[in-house]
Amino acid sequence: MSLYDIPLRTLTGEPASLADYRGKALLVVNVASKCGLTPQYTGLEKLQQRFADRGFSVLGFPSNQFAGQEPGTAEEIATFCSTTYGVSFPLFEKTDVNGTDRHPLYAELTGAPDAEGEAGDIQWNFEKFVIDHTGAITGRFRPRTEPEAEDLVAAIEAALPA
């Protein structure tokens, strides 16, 4: 199954899929509003602004699986992200990224290894996956990797459409 074929829902409950972003480079991130890493929203938004006109988008997937750090409703999440961090990139419905109810998108993503060759479960909020303009997973970055880290930015630039 292609990543583009996996059904998704936007934060407002509308049907969606990664096919809506076909031809773009993507940074898929599991996010949370009440985490010590939540300030990474600032860097994610900077990436969105920096690369959006070059065929790129950050896609945020709220998850409440790590210490209950995303407890809000869809409306509360949207309000928090827009008013606190000025988030303009798309957000999707709350998603299980690990466990028996793991979303099919994350079932695919977690098969990709990080720079040390480690695949498997998401470690915490703000784990990042680079998907190139052809739909291939080309990078995995663990939660503590800042959005504007050199290696992450280089992976995004390499994933952009020509």
C-alpha positions in Angstrom: 0.0 0.0 0.0 1.3 3.5 -0.9 1.3 6.1 1.8 -0.9 8.1 -0.5 -3.7 5.5 -0.2 -4.1 5.5 3.6 -7.3 7.3 4.6 -6.9 10.2 7.1 -9.1 12.7 8.7 -8.3 16.4 9.2 -8.6 17.9 12.7 -12.1 19.1 11.7 -13.1 15.5 10.7 -13.0 15.9 7.0 -11.7 12.9 4.9 -8.1 13.4 3.6 -5.1 11.5 2.6 -1.5 12.1 1.8 -2.5 12.0 -1.9 -3.8 15.5 -1.2 0.0 16.4 -1.0 1.2 14.3 -3.9 4.3 15.8 -5.4 5.3 17.7 -2.2 7.9 16.9 0.3 6.3 16.3 3.8 7.4 16.4 7.4 5.0 14.2 9.4 5.1 14.9 13.1 3.2 13.5 16.1 2.5 16.6 18.2 1.2 17.4 21.6 0.1 20.6 23.3 1.2 19.9 26.9 4.7 18.4 26.4 8.1 19.8 27.2 8.9 19.6 23.5 5.7 21.6 22.5 7.9 24.7 21.8 9.1 22.8 18.7 5.9 24.1 17.1 7.8 27.3 16.6 10.5 25.6 14.6 8.0 23.5 12.7 6.1 26.7 11.6 9.4 28.2 10.6 10.1 25.2 8.3 6.5 25.6 6.9 7.1 29.2 6.1 10.7 28.6 4.7 9.8 25.8 2.3 6.1 26.0 1.5 6.7 27.8 -1.8 9.1 25.1 -2.8 6.6 22.2 -2.6 6.7 21.3 1.1 4.3 21.0 4.1 4.5 20.0 7.7 1.7 17.7 8.7 0.8 17.5 12.4 -0.8 14.5 14.0 -1.9 15.1 17.6 -1.4 12.1 19.8 -2.4 11.6 23.5 -0.4 8.4 23.9 2.5 9.9 25.8 1.6 10.8 29.4 -1.8 12.2 28.3 -0.1 15.3 26.9 -2.7 16.0 24.2 -5.9 15.9 26.2 -7.9 18.5 24.3 -10.7 18.4 21.9 -10.1 19.1 18.2 -11.3 22.7 18.6 -9.0 23.2 21.7 -6.0 21.8 19.8 -6.7 24.0 16.8 -7.1 27.1 19.0 -4.0 26.4 21.0 -1.8 25.8 17.9 -3.0 28.9 16.1 -3.0 31.3 19.0 0.1 30.2 20.8 2.3 29.2 17.9 0.7 30.7 14.8 0.5 27.2 13.2 -0.5 27.4 9.6 0.3 23.9 8.6 -2.4 21.2 8.4 -3.4 19.2 11.5 -5.1 15.9 11.5 -7.3 14.1 14.0 -5.9 12.6 17.2 -4.0 9.5 16.2 -2.6 6.5 17.9 1.0 6.2 16.8 1.9 3.0 18.8 0.1 -0.1 20.1 -2.8 -2.3 18.9 -4.8 0.7 17.6 -1.8 2.3 15.8 -3.0 4.2 12.7 -2.1 2.6 9.4 0.0 5.6 8.5 2.1 5.1 11.6 2.3 1.4 10.9 4.1 2.3 7.7 6.2 5.1 9.1 7.5 3.1 12.1 9.0 0.6 9.7 11.5 3.3 8.7 14.8 3.4 10.5 16.4 6.5 12.0 20.1 7.5 11.3 21.3 4.8 13.7 19.3 2.1 11.9 16.6 1.8 14.6 13.0 1.4 13.4 10.0 0.5 15.6 7.7 2.4 18.0 7.5 6.1 18.3 9.6 7.2 21.3 7.7 10.3 22.3 5.9 13.4 21.0 7.5 15.2 18.1 9.1 12.3 16.3 9.6 13.4 12.7 9.4 11.6 9.3 10.5 13.1 6.0 8.6 11.9 3.0 9.9 13.0 -0.4 8.0 14.3 -3.3 7.5 10.7 -4.7 6.0 9.5 -1.5 9.0 7.6 -0.2 10.0 7.8 3.5 13.5 9.3 3.3 14.3 10.3 6.9 13.3 9.7 10.5 14.3 12.0 13.3 13.7 11.3 17.0 11.7 13.7 19.3 14.7 15.7 20.6 15.9 16.7 17.1 15.0 20.3 16.8 13.0 21.2 13.6 15.7 23.5 12.4 18.6 21.0 13.0 21.0 21.0 10.1 20.5 17.3 9.3 16.7 17.6 9.3 16.8 20.7 7.1 19.2 18.9 4.7 16.8 15.9 4.5 13.9 18.2 3.8 15.9 20.0 1.0 16.9 16.7 -0.5 13.2 15.6 -0.5 11.8 18.7 -2.3 10.6 18.4 -5.8 13.2 19.5 -8.5 
